[in-house]
Amino acid sequence: MTQAITLRPMTDADLPFLLRVYASTREEELQVTGWSREQKDAFLQQQFQAQHSAYTQQPAGTRFDVILEGDEPIGRLYVRRSADELRIVDIALLTEQRGRGIGGALVRDLLAEAEAAGKPVRIHVESNNPALTLYRRLGFRRVGDTGVYYLMEWNADGAGSAD
């Protein structure tokens, strides 16, 4: 039986777990590098520290949560709530937790919150990220493109350019 999915605020004690989540998001691309385990670990540590530092400098209104199944941490969800939008800064699950509908359920909860508040939901997604399928299915549309990242937007009224 699946236990309840909940969120709790991130603490410094979560950093080793959050590094593991981050590393799980880079597994596929690092497989082709030919690097040793030590080289991969050093790269992941450095990249995680840079990302974590950038994320934690987000404006006020950003919440950094650990996703829990029961008492077990399984991912992270970082969301900035502002006067004009809900911005998904990051959502990531450990590899073994993906494909179970957890991420989709969390995003649908955010969409319901945004609809009640009359706000769009936005997220930057790498152009090759398999999660684009989920976002499109949930009604997100591409409204920007930096070459590496798409800015995806969801509106309750379905407004936005077709993708």
N, CA and C atoms as a LAMMPS dump frame, in Angstrom:
ITEM: TIMESTEP
0
ITEM: NUMBER OF ATOMS
489
ITEM: BOX BOUNDS ff ff ff
-5.0000000000000000e+02 5.0000000000000000e+02
-5.0000000000000000e+02 5.0000000000000000e+02
-5.0000000000000000e+02 5.0000000000000000e+02
ITEM: ATOMS id mol type element x y z
1 1 1 N 0.839 -1.187 0
2 1 2 C 0 0 0
3 1 3 C 0.884 1.25 0
4 2 1 N 0.54 2.205 -0.847
5 2 2 C 1.285 3.445 -0.919
6 2 3 C 0.925 4.327 0.264
7 3 1 N 1.946 4.869 0.884
8 3 2 C 1.729 5.778 2.006
9 3 3 C 1.441 7.184 1.473
10 4 1 N 0.91 8.02 2.319
11 4 2 C 0.574 9.38 1.934
12 4 3 C 1.815 10.154 1.506
13 5 1 N 1.63 10.986 0.48
14 5 2 C 2.688 11.887 0.027
15 5 3 C 2.465 13.225 0.722
16 6 1 N 3.497 13.702 1.395
17 6 2 C 3.422 14.984 2.102
18 6 3 C 4.674 15.79 1.791
19 7 1 N 4.664 17.034 2.218
20 7 2 C 5.805 17.927 2.065
21 7 3 C 6.214 18.438 3.434
22 8 1 N 7.517 18.649 3.592
23 8 2 C 7.994 19.318 4.795
24 8 3 C 9.134 20.238 4.392
25 9 1 N 9.304 21.329 5.126
26 9 2 C 10.376 22.264 4.774
27 9 3 C 11.757 21.606 4.83
28 10 1 N 12.583 21.952 3.868
29 10 2 C 13.953 21.49 3.795
30 10 3 C 14.752 22.075 4.956
31 11 1 N 15.703 21.301 5.468
32 11 2 C 16.657 21.782 6.459
33 11 3 C 18.067 21.439 5.979
34 12 1 N 19.057 21.997 6.64
35 12 2 C 20.44 21.669 6.284
36 12 3 C 20.73 20.177 6.444
37 13 1 N 20.029 19.514 7.343
38 13 2 C 20.227 18.074 7.527
39 13 3 C 19.818 17.285 6.287
40 14 1 N 19.033 17.903 5.4
41 14 2 C 18.581 17.233 4.172
42 14 3 C 19.592 17.314 3.035
43 15 1 N 20.661 18.082 3.196
44 15 2 C 21.587 18.3 2.081
45 15 3 C 22.154 17.012 1.485
46 16 1 N 22.568 16.015 2.28
47 16 2 C 23.046 14.78 1.653
48 16 3 C 21.953 14.092 0.806
49 17 1 N 20.734 14.097 1.303
50 17 2 C 19.633 13.521 0.528
51 17 3 C 19.391 14.333 -0.746
52 18 1 N 19.396 15.658 -0.632
53 18 2 C 19.15 16.501 -1.792
54 18 3 C 20.237 16.341 -2.845
55 19 1 N 21.471 16.103 -2.412
56 19 2 C 22.549 15.785 -3.351
57 19 3 C 22.223 14.486 -4.085
58 20 1 N 21.698 13.512 -3.369
59 20 2 C 21.331 12.232 -3.994
60 20 3 C 20.217 12.438 -5.025
61 21 1 N 19.244 13.278 -4.699
62 21 2 C 18.174 13.585 -5.665
63 21 3 C 18.775 14.253 -6.893
64 22 1 N 19.62 15.253 -6.664
65 22 2 C 20.251 15.951 -7.785
66 22 3 C 21.042 14.962 -8.654
67 23 1 N 21.839 14.127 -8.021
68 23 2 C 22.652 13.152 -8.77
69 23 3 C 21.76 12.237 -9.604
70 24 1 N 20.598 11.879 -9.07
71 24 2 C 19.701 10.99 -9.815
72 24 3 C 19.161 11.661 -11.073
73 25 1 N 19.129 12.998 -11.094
74 25 2 C 18.643 13.698 -12.283
75 25 3 C 19.71 13.809 -13.364
76 26 1 N 20.952 13.482 -13.021
77 26 2 C 22.066 13.614 -13.968
78 26 3 C 22.636 12.272 -14.4
79 27 1 N 22.072 11.161 -13.889
80 27 2 C 22.617 9.829 -14.158
81 27 3 C 22.804 9.545 -15.641
82 28 1 N 21.769 9.765 -16.409
83 28 2 C 21.8 9.402 -17.825
84 28 3 C 22.88 10.15 -18.586
85 29 1 N 22.963 11.457 -18.384
86 29 2 C 23.953 12.226 -19.135
87 29 3 C 25.385 11.902 -18.72
88 30 1 N 25.594 11.504 -17.453
89 30 2 C 26.948 11.188 -17
90 30 3 C 27.406 9.798 -17.439
91 31 1 N 26.478 8.954 -17.852
92 31 2 C 26.856 7.611 -18.296
93 31 3 C 27.768 7.649 -19.513
94 32 1 N 27.669 8.673 -20.318
95 32 2 C 28.433 8.729 -21.567
96 32 3 C 29.757 9.473 -21.445
97 33 1 N 30.11 9.916 -20.241
98 33 2 C 31.316 10.738 -20.084
99 33 3 C 32.608 9.941 -20.071
100 34 1 N 32.546 8.687 -19.64
101 34 2 C 33.773 7.933 -19.479
102 34 3 C 34.541 8.293 -18.22
103 35 1 N 33.941 9.108 -17.362
104 35 2 C 34.591 9.518 -16.122
105 35 3 C 34.567 8.398 -15.1
106 36 1 N 35.538 8.437 -14.198
107 36 2 C 35.564 7.5 -13.074
108 36 3 C 34.453 7.88 -12.092
109 37 1 N 34.14 6.974 -11.179
110 37 2 C 33.132 7.262 -10.148
111 37 3 C 33.541 8.491 -9.333
112 38 1 N 34.85 8.595 -9.031
113 38 2 C 35.343 9.727 -8.254
114 38 3 C 35.163 11.042 -9.013
115 39 1 N 35.43 11.028 -10.32
116 39 2 C 35.253 12.232 -11.131
117 39 3 C 33.775 12.633 -11.19
118 40 1 N 32.916 11.643 -11.373
119 40 2 C 31.475 11.932 -11.404
120 40 3 C 31.009 12.499 -10.069
121 41 1 N 31.461 11.89 -8.98
122 41 2 C 31.052 12.367 -7.654
123 41 3 C 31.523 13.796 -7.408
124 42 1 N 32.747 14.109 -7.798
125 42 2 C 33.272 15.465 -7.612
126 42 3 C 32.476 16.464 -8.455
127 43 1 N 32.179 16.093 -9.696
128 43 2 C 31.386 16.954 -10.565
129 43 3 C 29.997 17.178 -9.987
130 44 1 N 29.346 16.097 -9.553
131 44 2 C 28.003 16.213 -8.995
132 44 3 C 27.977 17.072 -7.743
133 45 1 N 28.965 16.904 -6.884
134 45 2 C 29.047 17.711 -5.658
135 45 3 C 29.178 19.186 -6.006
136 46 1 N 30.066 19.505 -6.927
137 46 2 C 30.295 20.892 -7.325
138 46 3 C 29.042 21.483 -7.962
139 47 1 N 28.418 20.753 -8.869
140 47 2 C 27.219 21.241 -9.546
141 47 3 C 26.042 21.391 -8.576
142 48 1 N 25.898 20.444 -7.661
143 48 2 C 24.834 20.534 -6.671
144 48 3 C 25.017 21.774 -5.796
145 49 1 N 26.241 22.007 -5.345
146 49 2 C 26.498 23.176 -4.496
147 49 3 C 26.147 24.465 -5.227
148 50 1 N 26.515 24.545 -6.508
149 50 2 C 26.209 25.745 -7.292
150 50 3 C 24.693 25.903 -7.456
151 51 1 N 24.006 24.813 -7.772
152 51 2 C 22.561 24.878 -7.947
153 51 3 C 21.866 25.228 -6.634
154 52 1 N 22.27 24.566 -5.567
155 52 2 C 21.653 24.803 -4.262
156 52 3 C 21.837 26.268 -3.835
157 53 1 N 23.021 26.792 -4.056
158 53 2 C 23.294 28.186 -3.722
159 53 3 C 22.398 29.121 -4.532
160 54 1 N 22.269 28.854 -5.816
161 54 2 C 21.409 29.695 -6.667
162 54 3 C 19.955 29.583 -6.242
163 55 1 N 19.496 28.373 -5.98
164 55 2 C 18.102 28.187 -5.586
165 55 3 C 17.781 28.902 -4.272
166 56 1 N 18.68 28.797 -3.317
167 56 2 C 18.381 29.376 -2.007
168 56 3 C 18.515 30.906 -2.001
169 57 1 N 18.908 31.488 -3.119
170 57 2 C 18.929 32.945 -3.249
171 57 3 C 17.679 33.45 -3.956
172 58 1 N 16.683 32.587 -4.101
173 58 2 C 15.414 32.981 -4.723
174 58 3 C 14.752 34.08 -3.897
175 59 1 N 13.895 34.856 -4.532
176 59 2 C 13.191 35.923 -3.806
177 59 3 C 12.31 35.373 -2.686
178 60 1 N 11.894 36.282 -1.819
179 60 2 C 10.957 35.925 -0.75
180 60 3 C 9.732 35.268 -1.371
181 61 1 N 9.131 34.384 -0.622
182 61 2 C 7.958 33.684 -1.114
183 61 3 C 8.286 32.334 -1.718
184 62 1 N 9.579 31.962 -1.709
185 62 2 C 9.975 30.659 -2.231
186 62 3 C 10.004 29.658 -1.086
187 63 1 N 9.381 28.531 -1.322
188 63 2 C 9.342 27.471 -0.31
189 63 3 C 10.128 26.277 -0.849
190 64 1 N 10.987 25.737 -0.01
191 64 2 C 11.845 24.611 -0.353
192 64 3 C 11.383 23.41 0.465
193 65 1 N 10.743 22.45 -0.192
194 65 2 C 10.182 21.297 0.508
195 65 3 C 10.831 19.995 0.071
196 66 1 N 10.894 19.087 1.026
197 66 2 C 11.26 17.705 0.754
198 66 3 C 9.95 16.95 0.582
199 67 1 N 9.875 16.134 -0.459
200 67 2 C 8.706 15.3 -0.701
201 67 3 C 8.897 14.009 0.088
202 68 1 N 7.893 13.667 0.861
203 68 2 C 7.944 12.459 1.682
204 68 3 C 6.867 11.479 1.261
205 69 1 N 7.194 10.197 1.315
206 69 2 C 6.2 9.135 1.24
207 69 3 C 6.241 8.466 2.604
208 70 1 N 5.188 8.679 3.385
209 70 2 C 5.266 8.294 4.79
210 70 3 C 6.315 9.173 5.441
211 71 1 N 7.312 8.551 6.053
212 71 2 C 8.42 9.302 6.659
213 71 3 C 9.664 9.317 5.778
214 72 1 N 9.583 8.683 4.617
215 72 2 C 10.751 8.506 3.753
216 72 3 C 10.872 9.632 2.731
217 73 1 N 12.006 10.355 2.716
218 73 2 C 12.184 11.386 1.695
219 73 3 C 12.382 10.747 0.322
220 74 1 N 11.659 11.272 -0.681
221 74 2 C 11.731 10.705 -2.032
222 74 3 C 11.987 11.754 -3.109
223 75 1 N 12.005 13.049 -2.734
224 75 2 C 12.228 14.074 -3.744
225 75 3 C 12.203 15.462 -3.149
226 76 1 N 12.181 16.443 -4.056
227 76 2 C 12.157 17.838 -3.637
228 76 3 C 11.173 18.616 -4.506
229 77 1 N 10.581 19.643 -3.899
230 77 2 C 9.668 20.534 -4.602
231 77 3 C 9.937 21.948 -4.101
232 78 1 N 10.391 22.812 -5.007
233 78 2 C 10.69 24.194 -4.673
234 78 3 C 9.727 25.079 -5.474
235 79 1 N 8.96 25.89 -4.782
236 79 2 C 7.935 26.715 -5.428
237 79 3 C 8.009 28.147 -4.897
238 80 1 N 7.98 29.102 -5.829
239 80 2 C 7.924 30.519 -5.45
240 80 3 C 6.507 31.024 -5.724
241 81 1 N 5.921 31.565 -4.695
242 81 2 C 4.581 32.137 -4.801
243 81 3 C 4.728 33.658 -4.764
244 82 1 N 4.294 34.316 -5.82
245 82 2 C 4.356 35.775 -5.876
246 82 3 C 2.972 36.311 -6.218
247 83 1 N 2.868 37.627 -6.287
248 83 2 C 1.577 38.257 -6.555
249 83 3 C 1.031 37.89 -7.933
250 84 1 N 1.93 37.569 -8.894
251 84 2 C 1.458 37.34 -10.251
252 84 3 C 1.628 35.913 -10.784
253 85 1 N 2.195 35.004 -9.992
254 85 2 C 2.369 33.643 -10.494
255 85 3 C 2.748 32.674 -9.385
256 86 1 N 2.619 31.392 -9.701
257 86 2 C 3.26 30.317 -8.954
258 86 3 C 4.357 29.817 -9.878
259 87 1 N 5.588 29.825 -9.388
260 87 2 C 6.724 29.394 -10.205
261 87 3 C 7.281 28.117 -9.608
262 88 1 N 7.238 27.045 -10.372
263 88 2 C 7.888 25.811 -9.944
264 88 3 C 9.366 26 -10.241
265 89 1 N 10.144 26.211 -9.187
266 89 2 C 11.576 26.42 -9.332
267 89 3 C 12.24 25.081 -9.647
268 90 1 N 11.786 24.03 -8.963
269 90 2 C 12.341 22.7 -9.209
270 90 3 C 11.412 21.652 -8.626
271 91 1 N 11.286 20.562 -9.344
272 91 2 C 10.621 19.375 -8.834
273 91 3 C 11.439 18.19 -9.324
274 92 1 N 11.808 17.311 -8.405
275 92 2 C 12.618 16.15 -8.766
276 92 3 C 12.355 15.026 -7.778
277 93 1 N 12.278 13.83 -8.32
278 93 2 C 12.101 12.619 -7.519
279 93 3 C 13.273 11.693 -7.759
280 94 1 N 13.591 10.882 -6.749
281 94 2 C 14.6 9.844 -6.95
282 94 3 C 14.176 8.957 -8.11
283 95 1 N 15.132 8.421 -8.831
284 95 2 C 14.867 7.621 -10.019
285 95 3 C 13.805 6.555 -9.779
286 96 1 N 13.919 5.824 -8.684
287 96 2 C 12.993 4.716 -8.422
288 96 3 C 11.583 5.178 -8.075
289 97 1 N 11.398 6.473 -7.855
290 97 2 C 10.076 7.017 -7.518
291 97 3 C 9.361 7.618 -8.729
292 98 1 N 10.069 7.744 -9.838
293 98 2 C 9.483 8.352 -11.037
294 98 3 C 8.523 7.382 -11.711
295 99 1 N 7.569 7.944 -12.411
296 99 2 C 6.62 7.128 -13.161
297 99 3 C 5.488 6.56 -12.319
298 100 1 N 5.36 7.011 -11.093
299 100 2 C 4.318 6.503 -10.19
300 100 3 C 3.158 7.48 -10.043
301 101 1 N 3.246 8.63 -10.724
302 101 2 C 2.18 9.621 -10.643
303 101 3 C 2.35 10.635 -9.531
304 102 1 N 3.432 10.544 -8.784
305 102 2 C 3.64 11.444 -7.646
306 102 3 C 3.881 12.873 -8.129
307 103 1 N 4.782 13.041 -9.074
308 103 2 C 5.065 14.383 -9.59
309 103 3 C 3.827 15.015 -10.2
310 104 1 N 3.088 14.241 -10.982
311 104 2 C 1.865 14.756 -11.594
312 104 3 C 0.848 15.188 -10.558
313 105 1 N 0.706 14.403 -9.496
314 105 2 C -0.248 14.753 -8.431
315 105 3 C 0.172 16.045 -7.738
316 106 1 N 1.463 16.203 -7.488
317 106 2 C 1.942 17.429 -6.841
318 106 3 C 1.72 18.65 -7.741
319 107 1 N 1.986 18.488 -9.026
320 107 2 C 1.771 19.603 -9.956
321 107 3 C 0.281 19.919 -10.05
322 108 1 N -0.572 18.905 -10.101
323 108 2 C -2.024 19.158 -10.145
324 108 3 C -2.487 19.92 -8.9
325 109 1 N -1.915 19.615 -7.742
326 109 2 C -2.234 20.375 -6.53
327 109 3 C -1.86 21.846 -6.702
328 110 1 N -0.708 22.105 -7.309
329 110 2 C -0.289 23.49 -7.547
330 110 3 C -1.209 24.177 -8.555
331 111 1 N -1.653 23.44 -9.562
332 111 2 C -2.571 24.017 -10.546
333 111 3 C -3.89 24.41 -9.883
334 112 1 N -4.373 23.57 -8.982
335 112 2 C -5.615 23.887 -8.267
336 112 3 C -5.428 25.13 -7.403
337 113 1 N -4.284 25.218 -6.734
338 113 2 C -3.984 26.399 -5.917
339 113 3 C -3.937 27.651 -6.788
340 114 1 N -3.276 27.556 -7.939
341 114 2 C -3.149 28.696 -8.84
342 114 3 C -4.501 29.1 -9.418
343 115 1 N -5.3 28.118 -9.769
344 115 2 C -6.626 28.427 -10.314
345 115 3 C -7.464 29.177 -9.285
346 116 1 N -7.437 28.719 -8.041
347 116 2 C -8.193 29.385 -6.977
348 116 3 C -7.712 30.818 -6.761
349 117 1 N -6.413 31.051 -6.995
350 117 2 C -5.835 32.383 -6.807
351 117 3 C -5.878 33.223 -8.081
352 118 1 N -6.301 32.617 -9.191
353 118 2 C -6.348 33.345 -10.456
354 118 3 C -4.975 33.668 -11.018
355 119 1 N -4.01 32.756 -10.825
356 119 2 C -2.633 32.988 -11.263
357 119 3 C -2.189 31.898 -12.227
358 120 1 N -1.248 32.206 -13.104
359 120 2 C -0.639 31.162 -13.92
360 120 3 C 0.42 30.405 -13.117
361 121 1 N 0.779 29.24 -13.623
362 121 2 C 1.904 28.464 -13.088
363 121 3 C 2.952 28.421 -14.187
364 122 1 N 4.188 28.683 -13.816
365 122 2 C 5.28 28.673 -14.799
366 122 3 C 6.419 27.798 -14.291
367 123 1 N 7.133 27.23 -15.258
368 123 2 C 8.304 26.405 -14.947
369 123 3 C 9.246 26.435 -16.145
370 124 1 N 10.55 26.487 -15.869
371 124 2 C 11.55 26.301 -16.916
372 124 3 C 11.88 24.814 -16.971
373 125 1 N 11.865 24.257 -18.175
374 125 2 C 12.115 22.827 -18.37
375 125 3 C 13.134 22.673 -19.493
376 126 1 N 14.149 21.831 -19.256
377 126 2 C 15.105 21.565 -20.329
378 126 3 C 14.367 21.012 -21.53
379 127 1 N 14.781 21.422 -22.707
380 127 2 C 14.074 21.056 -23.934
381 127 3 C 14.077 19.549 -24.204
382 128 1 N 14.986 18.806 -23.586
383 128 2 C 15.038 17.354 -23.783
384 128 3 C 14.518 16.573 -22.569
385 129 1 N 13.886 17.255 -21.622
386 129 2 C 13.409 16.613 -20.397
387 129 3 C 12.156 15.781 -20.68
388 130 1 N 12.171 14.498 -20.334
389 130 2 C 10.983 13.666 -20.553
390 130 3 C 9.73 14.184 -19.841
391 131 1 N 9.902 14.994 -18.802
392 131 2 C 8.749 15.543 -18.07
393 131 3 C 7.934 16.51 -18.919
394 132 1 N 8.47 16.964 -20.053
395 132 2 C 7.687 17.836 -20.934
396 132 3 C 6.366 17.178 -21.323
397 133 1 N 6.387 15.88 -21.495
398 133 2 C 5.153 15.156 -21.837
399 133 3 C 4.103 15.358 -20.749
400 134 1 N 4.515 15.242 -19.495
401 134 2 C 3.599 15.45 -18.379
402 134 3 C 3.07 16.878 -18.381
403 135 1 N 3.955 17.856 -18.511
404 135 2 C 3.52 19.249 -18.465
405 135 3 C 2.538 19.558 -19.593
406 136 1 N 2.823 19.054 -20.785
407 136 2 C 1.898 19.283 -21.907
408 136 3 C 0.55 18.621 -21.623
409 137 1 N 0.577 17.419 -21.104
410 137 2 C -0.668 16.702 -20.788
411 137 3 C -1.5 17.462 -19.752
412 138 1 N -0.828 18.151 -18.825
413 138 2 C -1.525 18.92 -17.793
414 138 3 C -1.986 20.292 -18.288
415 139 1 N -1.645 20.642 -19.533
416 139 2 C -2.119 21.896 -20.105
417 139 3 C -1.112 23.025 -20.147
418 140 1 N 0.15 22.739 -19.832
419 140 2 C 1.187 23.76 -19.96
420 140 3 C 1.481 23.991 -21.438
421 141 1 N 1.79 25.223 -21.765
422 141 2 C 2.179 25.595 -23.121
423 141 3 C 3.524 26.301 -23.063
424 142 1 N 4.301 26.119 -24.124
425 142 2 C 5.593 26.799 -24.211
426 142 3 C 5.353 28.268 -24.557
427 143 1 N 5.9 29.154 -23.724
428 143 2 C 5.751 30.587 -23.962
429 143 3 C 7.098 31.282 -24.106
430 144 1 N 8.182 30.522 -23.96
431 144 2 C 9.517 31.07 -24.109
432 144 3 C 10.506 29.958 -24.401
433 145 1 N 11.641 30.315 -24.997
434 145 2 C 12.635 29.321 -25.385
435 145 3 C 14.008 29.972 -25.347
436 146 1 N 14.882 29.465 -24.458
437 146 2 C 16.247 30.001 -24.383
438 146 3 C 17.227 29.157 -25.174
439 147 1 N 16.724 28.123 -25.84
440 147 2 C 17.597 27.203 -26.553
441 147 3 C 17.843 25.951 -25.737
442 148 1 N 18.08 26.099 -24.453
443 148 2 C 18.282 24.964 -23.559
444 148 3 C 17.003 24.689 -22.772
445 149 1 N 16.353 25.761 -22.336
446 149 2 C 15.153 25.65 -21.506
447 149 3 C 13.946 26.238 -22.22
448 150 1 N 12.821 25.593 -22.028
449 150 2 C 11.539 26.17 -22.425
450 150 3 C 10.911 26.771 -21.178
451 151 1 N 10.307 27.937 -21.332
452 151 2 C 9.452 28.467 -20.285
453 151 3 C 8.058 27.955 -20.598
454 152 1 N 7.538 27.15 -19.689
455 152 2 C 6.212 26.567 -19.85
456 152 3 C 5.257 27.298 -18.918
457 153 1 N 4.016 27.492 -19.383
458 153 2 C 3.026 28.207 -18.591
459 153 3 C 1.691 27.487 -18.648
460 154 1 N 1.036 27.475 -17.514
461 154 2 C -0.327 26.938 -17.399
462 154 3 C -1.236 28.064 -16.931
463 155 1 N -2.371 28.188 -17.598
464 155 2 C -3.411 29.127 -17.188
465 155 3 C -4.726 28.368 -17.083
466 156 1 N -5.525 28.726 -16.123
467 156 2 C -6.817 28.064 -15.944
468 156 3 C -7.681 28.206 -17.191
469 157 1 N -7.512 29.311 -17.93
470 157 2 C -8.336 29.521 -19.121
471 157 3 C -7.732 28.891 -20.369
472 158 1 N -6.576 28.232 -20.215
473 158 2 C -5.941 27.567 -21.346
474 158 3 C -5.184 28.504 -22.261
475 159 1 N -5.045 29.773 -21.889
476 159 2 C -4.338 30.738 -22.726
477 159 3 C -2.853 30.395 -22.804
478 160 1 N -2.237 30.772 -23.86
479 160 2 C -0.817 30.502 -24.075
480 160 3 C -0.629 29.993 -25.478
481 161 1 N 0.552 30.11 -26.015
482 161 2 C 0.791 29.668 -27.385
483 161 3 C 0.788 28.153 -27.452
484 162 1 N 0.321 27.638 -28.556
485 162 2 C 0.311 26.176 -28.745
486 162 3 C 1.74 25.696 -28.843
487 163 1 N 1.974 24.518 -28.342
488 163 2 C 3.335 23.965 -28.338
489 163 3 C 3.47 22.903 -29.389
